[in-house]
Amino acid sequence: MGIEDVPVVIVGAGPAGLATAACLNKLSIPNVIIERDDCHASLWRKRAYDRLKLHLGKEFCNLPHMPFPSDFPTFVPRVEFLRYLDNYVTSFNISIRYNRNVESAFLDDNDGKWRVVVKDMVSNAEEVYVSDYLVVATGENSEGFIPNIHGLKGFEGEYIHCSKYMNGRDMYGKNVLVVGCGNSGMEIAYDLTNWGANTSIVIRGPVHYFTKEMVYVGMSLLKYFKIEKVDKLMLLMSKLKYGDMTEYGVVRPKDGPFALKKKGGTTPTIDVGCINRIKKGLVQVFPGVSSIEGKTVEFEDGRSSEFDIIIFATGYTSTVLKWLKDYQDLFNEQGMPKPDFPNHWRGENGLYCAGFSRRGLDGISFDAQRIADDISFTVNARKIPGGEANNASLTLLEN
């Protein structure tokens, strides 16, 4: 068993982990990222559909200390975003240990340090990292969530989480149900129609929908105007473009999109063409699913229909509590931060989290910079007047 002392251990090499490491490196604070997959940004690299783009303008999606190149389009495609992240890792000399599964992380009462127990999945060896600071950067989207629907396990077709969907190439002529009307659900439903699938979508409740250009305008205006005024303009633009969609089973919420987001509600959906397909009857809308029998799906309004494939665009769950033992001061029982934004990123005893604010890449940048600055402040505060450090980790920092 190998034991390694490192001032900061970061768990997760997604954008949140990379951003935190980059900010620490800018402050000359040694750190290492532990990643269970064989690459960084595995969600974007392996579990994202082909046509995915960043839904917000690139100036709202920069990671710290590196703007997107000027020749990148306003809405960055998945492949270009991965190129940006690869360059980010190289530019900031980010240290990542791949193929490492964190089995447990706990605070040692004897010295107040974190012990992160890791299994090298290639060599099968056990490693232990001892650190003053632990950053949980596995994020909100760690594991795909599929709801417990009566009869789902006996479904005679195929069902998958949207993280397994690449494209609809093999779904031509099949009856496909997409459960969920967020960005992934709406875009996958649209994509399926392009591949010739007979597409339906479950929309359980009210949802805001805008083009990405509308959201870009709204995000830009929020710098200068109050949320209430921007929301009114957003709703006006949406109504002018789409009209009233109630007859198609699509209802807008009472609260405005940015006000709803601020309250911790759902993010407005970026429409890439699905609303028009719904109007044309190419995508049929159903309410919530009540049960499944064979290939027949029963819906809450009493309708039923047969499907060959069900794709669940029902979000993700945090996996933090599977391995983090001393979490109670920062995380709740769902593995999400107890404190609300903007105080969600810091716990006690050197525990932090990045990428849990439900504010996308902009929220990740917010977290990373504050975590790095806070660690830097604590490190400097621990130094005694003679310039020596009061623990072994600080000696490492000065070497």
C-alpha positions in Angstrom: 0.0 0.0 0.0 1.4 3.4 -1.0 1.0 6.4 1.2 1.4 9.9 -0.3 1.3 13.3 1.4 -0.2 16.1 -0.7 -1.6 19.4 0.5 -4.8 19.3 -1.6 -6.6 16.2 -2.9 -9.3 16.9 -5.5 -11.8 14.1 -6.3 -13.1 14.3 -9.9 -11.4 15.4 -13.2 -14.5 17.1 -14.7 -14.5 20.8 -15.4 -15.0 21.6 -11.6 -11.9 19.6 -10.7 -9.8 21.0 -13.5 -10.8 24.5 -12.7 -10.0 24.1 -9.0 -6.6 22.6 -9.8 -5.8 25.4 -12.2 -6.6 28.0 -9.6 -4.5 26.3 -7.0 -1.6 26.0 -9.4 -1.8 29.7 -10.1 -1.2 30.2 -6.4 1.6 27.6 -6.3 -0.3 25.2 -4.0 0.5 21.6 -4.8 -2.5 19.4 -5.5 -3.5 16.2 -7.3 -6.8 15.1 -8.9 -8.1 11.6 -8.4 -10.2 10.4 -11.3 -12.0 7.0 -11.6 -12.1 7.1 -15.4 -9.3 6.8 -17.9 -9.7 10.4 -19.1 -10.7 13.9 -17.8 -14.1 15.3 -18.6 -15.5 11.8 -19.1 -19.1 13.0 -18.9 -18.5 15.2 -22.0 -16.2 12.7 -23.7 -18.1 9.5 -23.2 -21.6 10.2 -22.0 -22.8 13.1 -24.1 -24.8 12.9 -27.3 -23.2 13.8 -30.6 -25.0 17.0 -31.4 -24.5 18.6 -28.0 -23.3 22.2 -27.7 -22.9 24.6 -24.8 -26.3 26.1 -24.4 -25.0 29.4 -23.1 -22.7 31.9 -24.9 -19.0 31.1 -24.5 -18.3 34.2 -22.3 -20.6 32.6 -19.7 -18.8 29.3 -19.8 -15.1 30.2 -19.4 -13.1 28.3 -16.8 -10.8 30.6 -14.7 -7.8 32.2 -16.2 -8.5 31.0 -19.8 -11.1 32.6 -22.1 -12.3 30.6 -25.1 -10.3 31.3 -28.2 -11.7 34.1 -30.3 -12.3 31.8 -33.3 -14.6 29.5 -31.3 -18.3 30.0 -32.2 -20.6 31.7 -29.6 -22.2 28.4 -28.8 -19.3 25.9 -28.5 -19.8 22.4 -29.8 -19.0 19.4 -27.6 -15.8 18.5 -29.6 -14.5 22.1 -29.4 -15.2 22.2 -25.7 -13.2 19.0 -25.2 -10.3 20.6 -27.2 -10.5 23.6 -24.9 -10.4 21.4 -21.8 -7.4 19.4 -23.1 -5.6 22.7 -23.7 -6.6 23.8 -20.2 -5.0 20.7 -18.6 -1.8 21.2 -20.5 -1.6 25.0 -20.0 -2.0 24.8 -16.2 0.1 21.6 -15.8 -2.7 19.9 -14.0 -1.8 16.6 -12.3 -4.3 13.8 -12.7 -4.2 10.2 -11.5 -6.5 8.3 -13.8 -8.2 4.9 -13.2 -8.4 5.6 -9.5 -11.6 4.8 -7.6 -12.0 6.5 -4.3 -13.2 3.9 -1.8 -13.4 6.1 1.2 -12.3 9.5 2.6 -12.3 10.4 6.2 -10.9 12.8 8.7 -8.2 11.3 11.0 -8.9 12.5 14.5 -5.2 12.0 15.5 -3.8 14.7 13.2 -6.8 16.4 11.7 -5.8 15.4 8.2 -7.9 13.7 5.5 -7.2 10.1 4.5 -8.3 9.3 1.0 -8.3 5.6 0.3 -8.0 4.8 -3.4 -7.9 1.7 -5.5 -5.8 1.7 -8.7 -8.1 -0.1 -11.1 -5.3 -1.1 -13.4 -2.8 -2.6 -10.9 -5.5 -3.4 -8.3 -3.2 -1.7 -5.7 -4.4 0.4 -2.8 -3.2 3.9 -2.4 -3.7 6.3 0.5 -3.5 10.1 0.1 -3.0 12.2 3.2 -4.0 15.8 2.8 -4.9 19.0 4.7 -7.6 19.9 2.3 -10.2 17.7 0.4 -12.1 19.1 -2.6 -15.1 17.1 -3.7 -15.5 17.8 -7.4 -17.5 14.8 -8.5 -20.4 17.3 -9.1 -24.2 17.0 -9.5 -24.0 14.8 -12.6 -22.1 11.9 -11.2 -24.5 9.1 -11.8 -27.6 8.9 -14.1 -30.9 8.8 -12.3 -33.8 6.6 -13.5 -37.0 6.9 -11.4 -38.7 3.9 -9.8 -41.7 3.4 -12.0 -44.1 0.5 -11.4 -43.4 -2.2 -14.0 -40.2 -0.6 -15.4 -38.1 -3.7 -14.6 -40.5 -5.8 -16.6 -40.5 -3.5 -19.6 -40.3 -5.7 -22.7 -38.5 -3.1 -24.8 -35.2 -1.3 -24.1 -34.7 1.5 -21.6 -31.6 3.7 -21.0 -30.5 6.8 -19.3 -29.8 9.7 -21.6 -26.1 9.5 -20.7 -26.0 6.4 -22.9 -27.6 8.1 -25.9 -25.2 9.1 -28.7 -27.6 9.4 -31.6 -30.8 7.8 -33.0 -29.1 6.0 -35.9 -30.5 2.6 -34.8 -33.9 3.9 -33.8 -35.5 4.5 -37.3 -39.1 3.6 -37.3 -39.2 2.6 -33.6 -41.6 4.1 -31.1 -39.4 6.0 -28.6 -40.5 7.7 -25.4 -38.2 10.4 -23.9 -39.0 11.0 -20.2 -38.0 14.5 -19.2 -38.3 17.9 -20.8 -35.1 19.6 -19.8 -32.3 20.5 -22.2 -31.3 16.9 -22.7 -34.8 15.6 -23.1 -35.9 18.2 -25.6 -32.8 18.0 -27.7 -32.8 14.2 -27.8 -36.5 14.2 -28.8 -35.6 16.6 -31.6 -32.6 14.5 -32.7 -34.7 11.3 -32.7 -37.1 12.9 -35.3 -34.1 13.6 -37.5 -33.3 9.9 -37.4 -36.9 8.9 -38.3 -38.0 7.6 -34.9 -41.7 7.9 -33.9 -41.0 10.2 -31.0 -42.9 11.1 -27.8 -41.9 13.1 -24.8 -43.1 13.2 -21.2 -43.6 16.8 -19.9 -44.8 16.5 -16.3 -45.2 20.1 -15.4 -44.7 23.7 -16.5 -41.6 24.5 -18.4 -40.0 27.6 -19.9 -38.5 27.3 -23.4 -36.4 29.7 -25.4 -34.0 29.7 -28.2 -30.3 29.9 -27.2 -30.2 33.4 -28.7 -33.0 34.5 -26.4 -31.1 33.2 -23.4 -27.9 34.9 -24.6 -29.8 38.2 -24.7 -31.3 37.6 -21.3 -28.0 36.6 -19.7 -26.4 39.7 -21.1 -29.1 42.1 -19.9 -28.9 40.7 -16.4 -25.7 42.6 -16.0 -27.6 45.9 -16.3 -31.3 45.2 -15.3 -33.2 43.6 -12.5 -34.4 40.0 -12.9 -38.1 41.1 -13.0 -37.5 43.3 -16.1 -35.4 40.7 -17.9 -38.0 38.0 -17.2 -40.8 40.1 -18.7 -38.7 40.6 -21.9 -37.9 36.8 -22.0 -41.5 35.9 -21.7 -42.5 38.4 -24.3 -40.0 37.0 -26.8 -41.0 33.4 -26.1 -44.7 34.2 -26.6 -44.1 36.1 -29.8 -42.0 33.2 -31.3 -44.0 30.2 -30.0 -47.4 31.5 -29.0 -49.6 29.6 -26.5 -48.5 25.9 -26.5 -51.1 24.8 -23.9 -53.2 22.8 -26.4 -50.1 20.7 -27.2 -49.5 19.9 -23.5 -46.7 22.5 -22.9 -47.5 25.1 -20.2 -45.3 27.9 -19.0 -44.6 28.4 -15.3 -46.1 31.4 -13.4 -42.7 32.6 -12.3 -40.2 34.1 -14.8 -37.3 31.9 -16.0 -34.5 33.7 -14.1 -36.6 34.3 -11.0 -37.4 30.6 -11.0 -33.8 29.6 -11.4 -32.7 31.9 -8.6 -35.3 30.2 -6.3 -33.5 26.9 -7.0 -36.1 25.8 -9.5 -35.7 24.3 -12.9 -33.4 25.8 -15.5 -35.2 27.1 -18.6 -35.1 24.7 -21.5 -33.1 25.8 -24.6 -35.2 24.9 -27.6 -33.2 23.6 -30.6 -36.3 22.8 -32.7 -38.3 20.4 -30.6 -41.2 22.9 -29.9 -41.7 23.2 -33.7 -41.7 19.4 -34.0 -44.4 19.2 -31.3 -46.5 21.8 -33.2 -46.2 19.7 -36.3 -47.2 16.5 -34.5 -43.8 14.9 -35.0 -43.3 14.8 -31.3 -46.3 13.7 -29.2 -46.5 15.1 -25.6 -47.6 13.0 -22.6 -47.9 13.8 -18.9 -46.2 11.7 -16.2 -45.9 8.0 -16.4 -48.1 6.0 -14.0 -47.1 2.4 -14.8 -45.6 0.1 -17.4 -46.8 -3.4 -18.5 -45.1 -5.3 -21.2 -44.4 -2.6 -23.9 -47.4 -0.5 -22.9 -46.9 2.7 -20.9 -49.8 4.1 -18.9 -49.9 7.8 -18.4 -51.4 9.9 -15.6 -54.1 11.3 -17.9 -55.4 7.8 -18.6 -53.8 7.5 -22.1 -51.6 4.6 -23.0 -49.2 3.7 -25.8 -46.7 1.1 -26.8 -43.0 1.9 -27.0 -39.9 0.0 -28.2 -37.4 2.2 -26.3 -37.6 4.6 -23.3 -34.9 7.2 -22.8 -34.8 8.7 -19.4 -33.6 12.3 -19.4 -34.4 12.6 -15.7 -31.2 14.1 -14.4 -28.3 12.8 -12.3 -27.6 12.1 -8.6 -24.6 12.8 -6.5 -22.5 9.8 -5.4 -20.6 11.6 -2.7 -22.0 9.7 0.2 -20.9 6.4 -1.2 -17.3 7.2 -0.2 -17.1 10.4 1.9 -17.5 9.5 5.5 -17.2 12.8 7.3 -19.6 14.9 5.3 -22.3 16.0 7.7 -21.3 19.6 8.1 -21.3 20.2 4.3 -23.5 17.6 2.5 -27.1 16.6 3.1 -28.5 13.0 2.7 -28.9 13.5 -1.0 -25.2 14.3 -1.4 -25.8 18.0 -2.1 -24.5 21.0 -0.1 -26.5 22.0 2.9 -25.7 25.7 2.6 -27.4 27.7 -0.1 -25.5 29.6 -2.9 -23.2 31.5 -2.5 -22.0 29.8 0.7 -22.3 26.2 -0.5 -18.7 25.6 -1.4 -17.0 25.4 2.0 -17.4 23.0 4.9 -15.2 22.5 8.0 -11.8 20.9 8.6 -10.6 21.7 5.1 -13.5 20.2 3.2 -14.8 21.9 0.1 -17.0 21.1 -2.9 -16.9 22.4 -6.5 -19.5 22.0 -9.1 -22.6 21.7 -6.9 -24.2 25.1 -7.3 -26.6 24.2 -10.1 -25.2 27.1 -12.0 -23.3 25.3 -14.8 -19.8 26.3 -15.8 -20.2 29.8 -14.5 -20.9 28.3 -11.1 -17.9 26.0 -11.4 -15.6 29.0 -12.0 -17.1 30.7 -8.9 -16.5 27.7 -6.8 -12.9 27.0 -8.0 -11.7 30.6 -7.4 -13.1 30.8 -4.0 -11.8 27.5 -2.9 -8.3 28.2 -4.1 -8.3 31.7 -2.5 -9.6 30.3 0.8 -7.0 27.5 0.9 -4.3 30.1 0.1 -5.5 32.3 2.9 -5.5 29.4 5.4 -2.0 28.3 4.3 -0.6 31.7 4.8 -2.4 32.2 8.1 -0.8 29.0 9.4 2.7 30.2 8.9 4.5 31.3 12.1 6.3 34.7 12.3 9.7 33.1 11.6 8.6 32.1 8.1 8.4 28.4 8.9 5.3 26.3 8.4 3.5 24.5 11.2 2.9 21.3 9.4 4.5 19.0 6.8 2.2 20.0 4.0 3.4 23.6 4.2 7.0 22.5 4.0 6.0 20.9 0.7 4.5 24.2 -0.5 7.7 26.0 0.0 9.9 23.5 -1.8 
